[in-house]
Structures are given as structure tokens and as C-alpha cells.
Amino acid sequence: MDTITLNNDTPMPIIGNGPAAVGYSPKNKKEYRGLHKYALKAYNKFYFRPLQEKRYVDAVANSFKLGFSLLDYSSAYGDGKLIGQAIKKSKIERENLFLTTRVSNKQQLTGNIKECLFQQLEGFNTDYIDLFMFHWPVTDVYLDTWEQMVELYNQGYCKAIGVANCHQHHLEEIIKVSDVIPAVNQIEVHPLFTQKSLIEYCKSMGVVVEAYTAIARFDDRLVRLPVLKNIAKKYNKSIVQVVLRWHIQNGVIPVVRSLNKKRQFENISIFDFELDTEEMTEIDSININSRLRFDPDNCDFSIL
């Protein structure tokens, strides 16, 4: 796996897998009462959730075996124990993995930054994190969060530290209060929302950009476009593969989420072709500034 060198000389893989949290709730949202309600709870607790957790562990382990050495995670998703099980099951050596986790907004508000990191270390069954970040720049506390993260970085608990969902003004404030510049800024980036200005600023400051929602949640406004269909046909690739390749050639690290083994293989099979300059420009021009997730300047951090 190729890597990008961070601003402290740490190599970081150029594509990542982000399994997020275990989605164990049944799709059926019907309201149940009485004995039916308790039966459903028992079903979820003793059968459905364990099944979902097993599938989750299997899928994450499979991603490691396929070559997804970069794992993107957050304490907002859990204590990391299932990730630790997946690492063990994959039989991939710890030093060959790049493990990322983030401080949740709740933990930022309580100030439990060290506790958060130690919980994740225990869950992952490791003594260091490759990249430690915060999840969102929570108003009034994210600068204190960053300063505590710097202390943990200096103590050797993480090889690099970064941020997520930061606009330029957030980064400027962080740089004012600290002599450690974030190594990574994870933001929403995809062809419908290219964020060129913010990416250029990050690059000018030596901050690597990592993209979440990297394939725009397969938004119909993206996947129906003839330009992407034509490029995909030319290279005998899928539209998803073309978009991921576009990210990498722009110097952006895409994070994709799939627990499907076939799709995981598809997502990482993007290193046998290269888009030309004209194709890169065509994909860049798709941009309509359509944000699909939350704007960090206009959102309720208590629900994220």
C-alpha cells in the first residue's frame, strides 16, 4: 500500500476503511407493546445484536486481509473492543496496521480526553494509536481538547494527531494556541462537494486531507452522470472505483465504509489504472457545493 508522509514524517496509507458503529437495530420500525415488545428486546439482545457484531468483526478482519491497513474509527462508535477482535482475527501484525480513532463530542464536553484515548487503546488491545483526532470542532472546547491531545502525543501514546470537520478558521485558531500543526483534517469531500479552497489551504499548511462521505453516499445526482459512466466504461471499472481514484490523484485520502467483502475488494482494486488530466478536470467540474453531512459552523454538536 502506498503512503502519504504526514508533517511529522509518519507514513499514512492512501486509502482507508471506516466501519463506523455496529448497526444492529432491525429495519422494522413497527411499534410493539406488551409481550411482543419484550420478545423483540430479547431477540435483539440474545440473537440479532450478537449476529451483527460477528458479521462486523468478520468484515473488519477481512478488510485488513485485503490490504486496508488504515482503519478509521471514533469513540463515538464504541469502546473499540470489536476492532480489537477483528485485528486478532485477521492475524495481521499490529505494526502493519494504521489505526485511527477520534474523541467524541460528548467526551470533549466532559474533558475526558485521556480517558477516551486509554479506553480505545484497551479496546484495540494496543499501546499506541497511529492517528488520534477529535470528531468535530465543538464550540468553546475544541482548543482545550487539542491542547490535551498534544500532551498525549508528546507522551508517545499516538504517532500523530489530527482533526476532523475543521474549516480554515478552526485550523487558524488551533495554530495560534499550539506549536503542533494538525497532521490530518478529515472533512466531507466528494465530486458533488470538492472543497477545493479548504483543501488548498490545508496543503499549504502541511495538513493532509482525508475524505469521508467519499463517494457521496452513492447519491443519484452523482452516479447517473454520463461523464462518470463513460470514464468507468473506458477503464472497465465501477463509478465508485473512478471516484476513489480521483481522490487519490488529488492527494486526498478517501475513507470508505463497506462490510460487504465483494465491495471491499472492489474499493481497494484501484491501483491498476490512472485517470488522465482531462478526466480529473471533468470530475472536478461536477462540483455543485452540495454538502451531504453537517456544517461544523451550523450544527448541534450534542446530537453528533
Secondary structure, DSSP 4 states (H G I P E B T S, - for coil): --EEE-TTS-EEESSEE---S---S-S------HHHHHHHHHHIIIIIHHHHHHHHHHHHHHHHHHT--EEE--TTT--SHHHHHHHHHHT--GGG-EEEEEE-HHHHHHT-HHHHHHHHHHHHT-S-EEEEEESS--TTTHHHHHHHHHHHHHTTSEEEEEEES--HHHHHHHHHH-SS--SEEEEE-BTTB--HHHHHHHHHTTPEEEEESTTGGG-HHHHT-HHHHHHHHHHT--HHHHHHHHHHHTT-EEEE----HHHHHHHH--SS----HHHHHHHHTT------S--TTSS-GGG-
